[in-house]
Amino acid sequence: MHEAFGGLASEGKTTARGGVTLRGRIEARGKRVTWRFQFGSSTTYDNDTRLVQLDSTLGAAGVSSTLVHLRPGTLSHARLVVTTVGSNAPTVTAYGRDLTFKTEPRQMIASRDRGGFS
């Protein structure tokens, strides 16, 4: 953990609509910080959420991003990425631990027709 921020933690929770909400906690410690989540089908994390700037006056802040339209029944990986941007300090990027989550399988609706041909 770099001294510019601490408490880099994250978790994922599946939603009812076939998505997942990723949550994290960042301690900016007075630094200018940007954050995003990376996600994908493996730890190459082929996708990113939008980049967000965190208010540096906050001590610790909870952050979240909801991913929707994910492929049903699929195992995915995600991690929180935090970067400090300073005019008098080097830019430092830290990566949260890998999270895995599985989206809900597509629900099949069974129907039973009554009646028939006469």
Rosetta blueprint (number, residue, H / E / L):
1 M L
2 H L
3 E L
4 A L
5 F L
6 G E
7 G E
8 L E
9 A E
10 S E
11 E E
12 G E
13 K E
14 T E
15 T L
16 A L
17 R L
18 G L
19 G L
20 V E
21 T E
22 L E
23 R E
24 G E
25 R E
26 I E
27 E E
28 A L
29 R L
30 G L
31 K L
32 R L
33 V E
34 T E
35 W E
36 R E
37 F E
38 Q E
39 F E
40 G E
41 S L
42 S L
43 T L
44 T L
45 Y L
46 D L
47 N E
48 D E
49 T L
50 R L
51 L L
52 V E
53 Q E
54 L E
55 D L
56 S L
57 T L
58 L L
59 G L
60 A E
61 A E
62 G E
63 V E
64 S E
65 S E
66 T E
67 L E
68 V L
69 H L
70 L L
71 R L
72 P L
73 G L
74 T L
75 L E
76 S E
77 H E
78 A E
79 R E
80 L E
81 V E
82 V E
83 T E
84 T E
85 V L
86 G L
87 S L
88 N L
89 A L
90 P L
91 T L
92 V E
93 T E
94 A E
95 Y E
96 G L
97 R L
98 D L
99 L E
100 T E
101 F E
102 K E
103 T L
104 E L
105 P L
106 R L
107 Q L
108 M L
109 I L
110 A L
111 S L
112 R L
113 D L
114 R L
115 G L
116 G L
117 F L
118 S L
